Amino acid sequence: MSKRDLYEVLGVSRDASERDIKKAYKRLAMKFHPDRNQGDETAPEKFKEVKVAYEILTDAQKRSAYDQYGHAAFEQGGMGGGGGFGGGQGDFGDIFGDVFGDIFGGGRRGGGQQRAQRGSDLRYNMELTLEEAVRGCDKEIEVPTLVSCDPCEGTGAKKGTSSSTCSTCHGHGQVQMRQGFFAVQQACPTCHGKGKIIKDPCNSCHGEGRVQKTKTLNVKIPSGVDTGDRIRLSGEGEAGEHGAPAGDLYVQVHVKEHNIFERDGNNLYCEVPVSFTMAALGGEVEVPTLDGRVSLKVPLETQTGRMFRMRGKGVKGVRTHSAGDLIVKLIVETPVKLTKRQKELLQEFQESFDGKDAMKHNPKSEGFLSGVKNFFDDLTK
């Protein structure tokens, strides 16, 4: 065995990862392989040297021994003996089957007939109103898809006939092609990877085993669904090839915007306008809910934007047992289109606030003006 440093042989650092070592080996093995260097008497020895370095440095135990004792670890009496990593040209194919197998689909693994491919999954986008999403409903939908051919029962062969084993790949679905020292597996060009040949195809599906059709399905929407939820209908996707299982259909839910309520999880939000008279003097206002109208008591001197929580008046989620809340935001309206007399009354009302105690009737204004004053006082310091 060569006495050159194994890391130097592969051109990697001593802390190189196994992936880096493998990558370096692939490059050098291709460079020095005897089949690519006809007439170069040094190529087999260089290839062997690279192979030895790879085998030691990709084995954790052997690499540890080499890092501690160098080549002495593998000499006579050492770990495994000197002949443990030699190898001759006869095992070149095995090396490349192991190292490059992942690129070409595992050339040395036992082949087998390709399974008929499962049908594709499908997606259907469904829009629901908020009421439909909250309460649940049944929806009828039409889905264009591939279904199993009835006359041939999905086999692709005319009724009374059957498919035969492909003579090119002998039912494996794949053929092996050699390119230099590589063995490459590819789908059989005769049967296209199916392993079987249909000599007398069905007239309806022309040997495909599937035909295009629009299916009508009834979808049960559970109560409490929300935008982004998916409902899976098992086996309602595209039919599989030649009798293989069908895919699934996923119904993607999107809840349309509501003109009154806004949903956030299991809670509902809505804005309710009240007159400034009711806001000042208090009273009761009707609030809409998904179950009907309810009364909300408006406290004396309520400010605009104040929120009230009505527990249990929200949405009962699809994964929860309790309903969310309804959050009501009161908006105080300013009166418009006033008559002359109404304007006079408002003017009298405003004048009644004049005087040294005027600010006590407008707490927000008092706080705001105080803040503005402090702001400008700070600027002049």
Beta strands, then each sheet from edge to edge (+ up, - down):
strand 1: 122-128
strand 2: 137-148
strand 3: 164-165
strand 4: 174-179
strand 5: 182-187
strand 6: 196-197
strand 7: 210-221
strand 8: 230-233
strand 9: 249-255
strand 10: 262-264
strand 11: 267-275
strand 12: 283-289
strand 13: 292-298
strand 14: 307-310
strand 15: 326-333
sheet 1: 1+ 9+ 8-
sheet 2: 2+ 7-
sheet 3: 3+ 6-
sheet 4: 4+ 5-
sheet 5: 10+ 11- 15- 14+
sheet 6: 12+ 13-
end
